[in-house]
Amino acid sequence: MGDINSLELTWNEISQQLKVDKIYLETHRDLLVVDEATLMKAKAFFESCGIETAGGITLTVDESNNFQTFCYSNPEHRKKIKEIVEFTARHFNELILDDFFFTNCKCDLCVKAKGTKSWTDFRLDLMTKAAKELIIDPAKAVNPNIKVVVKYPNWYDHFQGCGFNLETEPKMFDGIYTGTETRDPSSNQHLQPYLGYEVFRYFNNLKPGKNGGGWVDPGGMYFMDRYAEQLWLTLFAKAPEITLFDYRQLQRPIQKTDRADWQNHETTSFNYDEMMKPIADKNGKMVLPTTIARAAGYTFETIDKFLGQLGNPVGVKTYKPFHSVGEDFLPNYMGMIGVPMDIVPEFPENEPIVFLTEQAKFDADIVSKIKKQLISGKDIMVTSGFLKAMQDKGLSDIVELRMTDTKASVKEFAAGWGPHSFSDREMIIPQIKYITNDSWEIVSAFNGTNGWPILHRGDYSKGKFYVLTIPDNVIDLYHMPVDILSKIKEILTPAMPALLEAPGYTSLFVYDNNTVIVESFTSDSRQVKLRLGEGFTKAKDLISGKEITGEKKEYFQGWRKPSLVRTVLNLELKPHSYVVLQLEK
């Protein structure tokens, strides 16, 4: 970027394909500090183009060496970090720390400093102090007006092990930022696409109104739709800003293999052929798209047509205490079966139902909080992992259930007295034991004439306590029959304006103005049903403007209870595509 002629060429190519408001100029990565002359040239160039600039710092020593971070026990490393921060703060009124403000160092200095603490406790304390002493205080000493932002990556359930402290740091920094990239779910992290939406909502709950935006890269992009999908999921979460990493990757040429196979016979939410149509450069000349910058630009232009009509996202509250582990990333798997989720850092009182995974065991008062919820006439649903962790720690005072070490292989299911349905594959589940007539199976799994609970209910005071059995391979949730998934959603989403009757790999996003998005993450077209809440009779497609009417359907509620009558919409979802609806009465 020190060569302005070269910089102008690359910028012209990017900016004619994508509207840009702001650029983060990275001053350090892998012990390379940008020389001041180059930094000043690049900053002046972008500002002359009307682009806001901010500083970026990546605190890696050698990214190629298993993301080697700085050692925060090493005086020389600490001195270097402070110098980098002060250098950046002199030139910008905002700086952002990229993903690597953590430590994975286990050198002799760290081993000695850790002493008898766990690595997690040692690193959480170490990095909280480093945030103040090496980042925030030095930056503000040089530039009192600077805004200091920490960007957190997508692997939130494991943060504490490397010192990312979500309990202390959001309060210390002026703002936070969210890594919403999920890439290929089959890659090393195994992050489900729904995480790109859910992680922004979670971080927004950590520092409401101060979560600056979502951050996406094209890594693991095995077809162009997957890149676009990550961008729009970030925006479905109502991120106020989105950052594309990075300038070089936006210059990556479009390739024939970027066009997904289904583009040959389907019109999908990301329309590759539409994206490739000529666009006007700054002189009005029509030019063909050349790089993936156009894929981003086209996606944003498409989303802009309806994004402003969406309200604030809402979801089923699931409580994650700080620094908790267990059933990692499970809320994102629930999101992939059509349950709108919302992770919160404090127990959410006043909710009609709260969903608890094994992670809730990290709250020493969790059983008393559950009792309070139930006594107030509200409900709780916990997972089999939570049951196993807490069955001998006070939970049996609510209901006597036992999570055993015995497993069952199942593919046959039934919801209550309803007909049996079948999964497309065998799955292994833990066996839960209970006292007959003290609690009841709501959904069952079978092997021959033997059966075990999938969704179980016990009554306590004025509330209902449910246990959801999670298969040993959590991905098997996606393979449960539609009627079984629908029964789980009936219990979990009583206050939602709609319920999605669909197989796994289909998500529902709900907003507080009765707008919804239904999205498919599969590579085939599928037919799904959207069951509307009480009083809703139709919907308007916010993309096409068409009105969608449905049909009345009765839902059995149990013996001696009147059937529930609801309007059901039949929807067709194209591969990796979404439908946006305004529900109407």
N, C-alpha and C positions, 0 to 999 in steps of 0.2 A: 504493500500500500504506500510505500515511499515513492513509487513511480506513479505520478498522477495520471499520465497518459494511459498506462495500463489499468489503473483503478477506474478511470472514466469509462473505458471499454466494458469492463465487467459490470460496472454499475448500470450502464445503459441497458445491457442485456437483461439484468435482473429486474430493474425498475419498470421496463416496458411490459413485463409479464405479471407484475405483482406490485400492488400499492403498499408502500412502506412509510411508516411514520417515525421510526426510531431505530437506532442501531447501537448495540453494546459493543464497544471496542475493547477487545481483550488485551490486557497489559502484561499478563504473565500466564505461562503454562509450561510445565516440565523444565523449570529453571531458566527458561528463556524470557527475559524482560525486554519488551519492545523499547527501542531507543527513542528518546524524547523527540527528536526531529521527525521521525516517521510518524509517531503518535500525533504530533501537532499538525502535520500535513493531512493525515487522514481525517482528523477531527474537523479541521477547517474545510476540507472538501465536502464532507457530508452536511455540515451546517450551511454551506453555501447552496446546497441543494434543498434546503428547507427541512432537513432531517434532524430530529433531536438526537443527541449523543449521550451515552452514559458509559461508565467504565465497567469492565468485567474482569474478574480474577478467578483463575482456576488453580487451586492450591495442590497441584501434583508435583512430585519430584520426577517421576518417570511413569507416565501413563501406560507404557507398553509392559511394565513390570508389575502385572497384577494391580494396576492403579495405585502405584506406590505414592503414599501421601507424605507430607512433612511429618517430622517427629516433634511433637509438642513438648517433649521432655528435653529436647536438645537446645541449649542456649543459642547455638549458631543458627539453627533453623528458625527459632523464634525471632531472632534479630532480622533474618531475611524476610520473614512474613511481614513484620512491621514495616520494613523498608518498602516492600511492594505496595502495601496498603497506603502508606503516606505518599508515595509517588503517584498512585492512581487518584487519591483524594485531592491532590493539588490541581488536577486537570479536569475534574468532573464534579458536578453537584449530586451525582448518584453513582453508586457502585453496587454491583451484584456479585455475590460469590456463587460460582457454578457448583455443580454437584458435590464437590470434593472437600467441603469443610467438615471432614471427619478424619479419623486416624485408624489405620490398620497396622501401625508400627508395633513390633514386639522386640525391639532391639534391647540391648543390655540396660540402657538407661531407663527404658519403659518398664522392663521387668523389675528393676530395683525400685522405681517410683511406685509401681502398683502395690508392692508389698503383699498383704494378705487379702486385699480387695479382689472382687471378681473383675474380669476385664471390662464388663459392662459398667459397673459402678465407677471404676477408675476412669474410664474414658468419658462417661457422662460428666463427671466433675471437672476433668481436665479440659474438655472442650467448652464447657460453660465459662470457665475462667479465661480461656483463650479468646472467646468471643468478645469479652470486655477488654482484656489487656492488649490483645494483638490486632483486633479488627476495629471495634466501635470507638474506643477511646482515642487511638492514634489517628483514625480518619477524621474525627470531629475536632481534634486538636489542630490539625492542618486546615480543615475546612469546616467551620461550625455549621454551615448550611447544608452539609452533605446528607443525603438519604442513603442509609446503609441497608441493603436487602440481602437476605440469605435465600438461595434457591435450593429447595429440597427435591431429591430425585423420587423415583416411583416406588422404590422398595421399602415403603414406610414401616412394614411390620418388623423389619430387622434393624432399624435405625440405631436403637440403643446399644447394640453390640459393637458399633464403631464410633459411638460418641455423639451422634446427632441427638440433641436433647430437645424434644418437642414440648417438654414441660417448662423449660426456662428460656430457651432462645427466642420463640415468637414474641415474648414480652420484652426482650432486650433490643431486638432489631426494629428498625423503622418499618420494615415490610418483609413479607415472605413471598416466594414464588414457587410454582409447582411444575415438576417434571411430569407431563401427562403422556409421554411416549410409551407404548406397549409393544410395538414392533411385531415380530412373529411370535405368537403364543407358544410355539414349539421350541423356541430358543432357550438359552440357559436359565433365564429368569422365570419363564412359564407364566408371564403376566397375562391375565385375561383381558380382552378388549374393553370390557366395562370399567376396568380400573382407570382408564383414561378420563372417564367422567367422574368416578367416585373419589379418586384421590384429590381432585381439586376441591370437591365439596368438603371432604374431611379437613384439608388444610385451611379452608375458609372458616370452618368451625373452630380452628385453633386460634385464629386471629381475624375475627369477622371484619369485613370491609377493608382489610389490609393485605389480602392475598392478591398480588398484582397481576397475575396471569398464568397461562399455561405455556409449556415449553416442549416442542416436538422436534424430533429429527427423523430423517428418512431411513435410519438403520433397519435392517431386517425387512426391507420393503420388497416382498416377492411379487407383488403386482401393485400398480399405481393406486388402486382402490384402497389398499391397506393404509397407505400414507394419508390419503384424503380422509379416511375413516377416523384416524387419530386426531386430525385437525377439527372435524366437526363434533366429535365427542367432547373435546375441550370446550367448544363453544356451546354445546348443549348444557354444560355445567355452568354457563353464564360467566365464563372468565372474561374480565374486562379488557384483557390484552393477550395476544398470543405471539410468542417468539419462535422463530424458525432457526434451528441450529443446522448448519451455520453458513456463512457467506460462501465458503468454498463448495459446500454440498449443494447449494442452490444453483451452482454452475454445472452440476452433473447433467449431461445430455439426456434427453428423452430417448428411450430405446424401444424397439419393436416389441420386445418381451415384456414391457411394462403394461401392455394391453391384455387384460384378463380374458380368458377364453369365453366367458359368458357375454362379453361385450359384442360378440358376433350375432347374438340372437336375443338379447334383452336390452331394454332401456333402463339403466340403473341410476341411482342417485348420483354417482360419479360417472358421467357420460364421457368416456375417453374421446370419442370422435368430436363431440361438442367442444371439449377442452382444446383439441388440436386445431380448431378453426383460426384463421388469421386474426391478428389483433393490430391495433394502430400504435405505431411508435410515437415519439414526442413530436415528430414532424407531420403526423397524420398518415404516413405510409403504412400500408397493411403488410405485416410480416408474420411468418409462421412461428409458433412457439418452438423453442429450442431446448429448454432445460426444465427441470422439475419445479422451478420457480413458478411456471405457468400452472402446474397442477395445484399448487397452493393458492395462487391468485384466483383460479377458476372456482375452487372449492369455497373460498370466502365470498365470492360474488353470488354463488348459489345459495349459501346459508343466509346471506344478508336479506334475501327476499322474505324470510319469515322470522328471523331471530328476534326482531324487536317485538313480535306479537306474543312471545312466550313470557310467562310470569316468572316467579321465583321457584326454583326446583324444590320439591318435597319428596320425602322418602320415609321408609320404616327406620326408626332410630335404632342403631346398634351401638352399644357402649364399649369403647376401647379405652381402658385405663392407661395412663402413661407408662411406657416401657414394658408393655405386656406382650406376651407371645402365646402361641397356641392356635391350632387350626388356621395357619397363616393365610391371609388374604381371602378368607371364606366369604366375607360380604360381597366380594367381586364375583364369586361363583354364583351366589344367590342372585345378583344382578343379571347374570347370564341366563337365568331361568325365568326372568320376567318379574322379579320382585324389586321395586324401586328402593334403593338403600341409601342410608345417610349415617355415616360414622360420626360419633360425637365423643369428646373426651371426658364428659361428666355424665353421671347417670341421669337419664332424661325423665324426670317426673312429669306427670300430667299428660303422658301419651297413652292412647287406648291400649297399645301393646308395645312391649319392648323386646327386641331380639338380642340374645346374649350368646356369644361363642365362648370357647374355653378361655379366651383372654380375660373375661370378666373375673376370673378367679384371683386376679392380681389386686382386686379391691377387697381388703380385709373385712369390709362391712357389707359385702354383696348380698349375703343371705338376708340380713335385716332390711336391706333396700328392696329386695324381692318381696318380702312379707308385707312391707308398707304398701307396695304397688298393688298386691293382691287384696289386702284388707280394704283398700280404697275402691275396690270394684273394677280394677283394671287388670289386664292380662300380661303374662310373660311367656315367651317361647325361648327355650334354651336348646343348645345342641347336645348330642350324645357326648361330645368331648367335654363340655361343661359339666354334664352329669357325672362323668367318670371322675373328674377332678374334685367335685364337691360333694359326692354322695356320702362321704364319711366326715364331712366338715360342716354339718348343720343342715344340709339340704333335705335329709330324711325327716326333718321336723315338719316339712311341707308335704312331701309325698314319699312313700317308701318304694323307691325304684332302685334297681341294681344294674349297673352297666358291667357285664361280665367280660371275660377274656375269650369267650366262645364266639365263633363266627358262623354265619350262614351264607350260603350261595343262593341267590334268588333272582328271578326275573318276572315273577307273577305278583300282581298287586291288587288291592281292592280298597276303595274308600268307603268305610262303614259297611252298610248292607248292600252297597251297589254292586254292579257286575265286575267281574275280574278283567284286568287288562294286563298287557305284557310289554316288558321292555324288549328292545332289539338285541340285548346281550345280557349275559349273566353278570351279576355284581356281588361283591362280598360286603356284608354289613355286620356290625357288632350286634350281639343279642342283648336285648334289655328285658329284665325280669320284673314282674310286678305282682301285686296281690289282687286276685280277681275281685271285681266289684268295688275295690277301693279306688281304682283308676281304670281308664278305658282306652282301647285302641280306636283311633279316629281313621288312621290309614294303616293298612297291614301289608306285609310282604309274605309270600308263601314259597315253600318248597314241598310239593306233595300236599299232604294234609296238615303239615306243621306250619306255623306262622309266627311272625315277630312284629313288634311295632315299628312303623316308619314315622308316624306322628301319633303321639300319646298324650292323653289329657288327665290331669288330676285336679280336683277342685280344692280350693283353700279359701276360707272366709267367703268373700263376695267375688273373688276373682278365679280365673282359670290358669292353670300352669301346664304348659305344653312342652314336650320334648320331641325334637326333630332328630331322627337318626341320620347321620352323615355316612355315606358309604366309605369304605377304606380308601378307595380311589375317588376323590371328591368329584372328578369329572363325570362320574356315573350319575350325578344329579341331572345332568343334561339328557340322560337316556331314560329317565323315568317317564312313564306314560303321561299324556297330556292331562287326563282326568285326575291323576295323582298330584301333579304339579298345581293344578287349579285348586284342589282342596287345600293344599298348603297355603296358597295365596289368599284364599277366602279367609283363613284364620289370621294371616299376617297383615292384610291390607283392608280392614273393615271400613276405614274412613276414606279410602281412595275413590276418586270419581270413575275409575275404570279398573277392570281386571283382565289380564291377558291370558286367553286360553290358547296356548301354543307350546310346542316342544322346546327343549333347551336350545341354546344359541340364539334366543330371541329376547330382546330387552324392551322394557317399558320405562319411559321417562315421563314423569308427571310434574305439572307446574300448578301453582296456587291460583291461577285464573282459569282452571279447567281446560288447559291445553295439554296435549299428550303427544309423545313421539313413540312410535313402535318401530323397532329396527331389527333386522335379521343379520346375523353374522355368518351365515352359511353361503355356500357357492351355488345353491340351487334356489329356484323360486319356491315359495311355500304359501299355503293358504292358512290363515290364522283367524281367530275370532276375538273380538274385543267386547267384553261384557261391560255395559255401561252401568254406572251407579244409579241409585234411586233418583227418579225425576228426569234423567237424561233420555232422550228419544232419538237423537240423530247427531250428526257431526258434519263440520265443514272442513274439507281438505284445504289447508292453508297454502299449498303449493299450486294446485290446479284450480282452486276456488269452487269445486263441485261439492254439492250436498250429498252426504251418504246416509241413507236410511237403513234401518235394520229390521229385525224380526223379533217378536216377543217370544221368550222362552221361559219355561218354568223350571225352577231348581228345587229339588227335594231337600227339606230342612230337618227331616226326622219325623218319626211317628208322632201323630197328634199335633203336628205343627203345620200351619198353612205353607204351601209352596211359595217360593220367592219368584216373582215375575220381573224379568229384566229385559231390556232391549239389547240385542247382540248384533254387532256389525261384522260382516264378513270382509276380510281384507286380504289382498294379495301383496306379498312382499317379494320384491326382486332380489337377486343375490347382492349381499352386502349393501342393502338399501334401507331406506326409512320412509315412513308415512307420518305426516304432521297434521294433527287434527285439533279443531276447536270443538269441544263437546257442547251440545245445545239441548235445551229443554223444549 
